[in-house]
Amino acid sequence: MNRIFLDVHALQTVPPSNLNRDDTGAPKSAVYGGVPRARVSSQAWKRAARTYFSEEHLLDPSELGVRTKKIVEAVADRITKLDPSVSGEAALLIADETVKAAGLKTEVPKRKATAAKEGEPEPAPEAKYLVFLSNHQLDGLARLGVEGASDITAHLKNKETKAKAKEIADTHHSVDIALFGRMVADAADFNVDAAVQVAHAISVHRVENESDYYTAVDDENTDEETGAGMIGTVDFNSSTLYRYAALGVHQLAANLGEGLRDEEPLTTPVRRAVEAFVHGFTASLPTGKINTFGHHTMPDAVVVKLRTTRPISFVAAFEEPVRGDQGGYVREASERLAEFIPDIERAYGGENSTLTWVLRVGPNTAKLAGIGTEAQNIGELVAAVGKAVAERLEKPA
């Protein structure tokens, strides 16, 4: 299969906020171009995109996965639904044995085991680490457990059955696993290489964190009781962020294999996954301190590139920080991108085989209109990108 890369670039302005905190509670930051910048980690935005898939119904639940330590409980729940005659305790035992047969280690957490000795209910075993499994894989493990419910130990001693358990856990990956990958430290054969690389979003300009001192009043105070019921501080900043992600479409296709629905041609699930990712990454937003700041914004501009060479970030356009001499940062940031993108593509080639789409809002982003096909809304952008990806996939290698 041809190497196909999809680059998504976005400029997004956020008001006073604390999207992604460090260990002190302050907004994360980085030094780039010799000055401090606001930063939102790649992990924060990847999680935001994953949750957006389900919250906005971009993908069917059957195409999504679950990342949890509680895989035994997840499989046990499915077992009791498949066979209501299996008691809850028996389902947990069957699920635990089946999960371990698949090659994943489980144990009863020490803190919960201690609580059980003190009269609490017997706890369910958990994986030693977060495990990312698709709903299809969880369902498959449950069906395998039900098949041997009468004597699960004997059932799983069979080499073919044990091999089937491992196969179930490592085939028919969900879209989010295929996109963001899966790592199991002590079971490397379960690892899935991520098709998506997400950069840490950084501000295009210098940013200094600020601190908000707040007080809360006790509603039951009398007139004689003065002062606050609580005081505290919360750190925040505001910024115009440059966001970037690179999707290896060929890796995504390999991860999905034959797809989640056996009757579908390969291009169909890949196209669906690409469209969900472009929409989800563009429109999602980390929710750190969102009740405090209400930082509900959308990108001012999105540039999507489909290329066959290699991913290219345009962050170097902002190595010299935008100064905001025009009273804001979006206009100058857009002008920087509009100038930088053609220059770097001209210098390193590939511009003739690269497709470009632009989604932008307002006059401050006007300079970006000339660098690609302009989409009027997110739906039009997603559909155009999905169609182009499918066409590229159908071309012979």
FENTAUR-V501198 format. One record per pair of residues at least 24 apart in sequence whose C-alpha atoms are under 8 Angstrom apart, sorted by the first residue. I is the first residue (numbers start at 0). J is the second residue. Records with the same first field share a line. If there is no record, write none. Layout:
I: J, J
//
This chain:
0: 249, 392, 395, 396
1: 249, 307, 392, 395, 396
2: 247, 248, 249, 307, 308
3: 247, 248, 249, 305, 306, 307, 308, 391
4: 245, 246, 247, 248, 249, 304, 305, 306, 307, 308, 309, 310
5: 245, 246, 247, 248, 303, 304, 305, 306, 310
6: 243, 244, 245, 246, 303, 304, 305, 310, 311, 312
7: 242, 243, 244, 245, 277, 301, 302, 303, 304
8: 241, 242, 243, 244, 301, 302, 303, 312, 313
9: 240, 241, 242, 243, 281, 298, 299, 300, 301, 302
10: 239, 240, 241, 242, 298, 299, 300, 301, 329, 332, 333
11: 239, 240, 241, 242, 296, 297, 298, 299, 300
12: 237, 238, 239, 240, 296, 297, 298, 299, 329
13: 237, 238, 239, 240, 294, 295, 296
14: 236, 237, 238, 294
15: 235, 236, 237, 238, 292, 294
16: 235, 236, 237, 288, 289, 292, 293, 294
17: 234, 235, 236, 287, 288, 289, 292
18: 285, 286, 287, 288, 289
19: 43, 285, 287
20: 287
24: 233, 234
25: 208, 233, 234, 235
26: 208, 234, 235, 236
28: 201
29: 201
31: 318
32: 317, 318, 319, 320
34: 205, 320
35: 205, 206, 207
36: 201, 202, 203, 204, 205, 206, 207
37: 201, 202, 205, 206, 207, 236, 237, 238, 240
38: 199, 200, 201, 202
39: 199, 200, 201
40: 198, 199, 200
41: 197, 198, 199, 200
43: 285
44: 197, 280, 283, 284, 285
45: 179, 197, 280
46: 285
47: 280, 283, 284, 285, 286
48: 276, 279, 280, 283, 284
49: 175, 279
51: 279, 283
52: 275, 279
57: 275, 279
58: 275
60: 134
61: 133, 134, 135, 173
62: 133, 134, 135, 173, 174, 175, 259
63: 133, 134, 173, 174, 175, 176
64: 131, 132, 133, 134, 173, 174, 175, 176
65: 130, 131, 132, 133, 134
66: 129, 130, 131, 132
67: 128, 129, 130, 131
68: 125, 126, 127, 128, 129, 130
69: 124, 125, 126
70: 98, 125, 126, 130
71: 95, 98, 123, 124, 125, 126
72: 123
73: 137
74: 137, 138, 140, 141
75: 141
77: 137, 138, 141
78: 141, 142, 144, 145
81: 141, 142, 145
82: 145
85: 148
91: 123
93: 144, 145, 148, 151
94: 140, 141, 144
95: 124
96: 151, 152, 155
97: 140, 141, 143, 144, 151, 155, 164
98: 140, 164
100: 155, 161, 164, 165
101: 161, 162, 163, 164, 165, 166, 167, 168
102: 165, 186
103: 186
128: 183
130: 181, 183
131: 176, 181
132: 168, 172, 173, 176
133: 171, 172, 173, 176
134: 173
135: 171, 172, 173
136: 167, 168, 169, 170, 171, 172
137: 168
139: 167, 168
140: 164, 167, 168
170: 256
171: 255, 256, 257, 258, 259
172: 254, 255, 258, 259
173: 255, 259
174: 255, 272
177: 251, 254, 255
178: 246, 251
191: 254
192: 250, 254
193: 250, 251
194: 246, 247, 248, 250, 251, 254
195: 244, 245, 246, 247
196: 244, 245, 246
197: 243, 244, 245
198: 242, 243, 244
199: 242, 243
200: 240, 241, 242, 243
201: 240, 241, 242
202: 238, 239, 240, 241
203: 238, 239, 240, 241, 317, 320, 321, 328, 332
204: 238, 239, 317, 320, 321, 322, 323, 328
205: 320, 321, 322
206: 236, 237, 238
207: 236
208: 234, 235, 236
209: 234, 235, 236
210: 234, 235
211: 235
239: 328, 329
241: 314
243: 312
245: 310
248: 273, 388
266: 389, 392, 393
267: 389
269: 389
270: 385, 386, 388, 389
271: 385
273: 385
274: 381, 382, 384, 385
277: 381
278: 377, 381
298: 359
299: 329, 359, 360, 361, 364
300: 333, 357, 358, 359, 360, 364
301: 357, 358, 359
302: 355, 356, 357, 358
303: 355, 356, 357
304: 353, 354, 355, 356
305: 353, 354, 355, 388
306: 349, 352, 353, 354
307: 349, 352, 353
308: 349
313: 339, 340
329: 363, 364
330: 363, 364
333: 363, 364, 365, 366, 367
334: 364, 366, 367
336: 367
337: 366, 367, 369, 370
341: 370
356: 380, 384
//
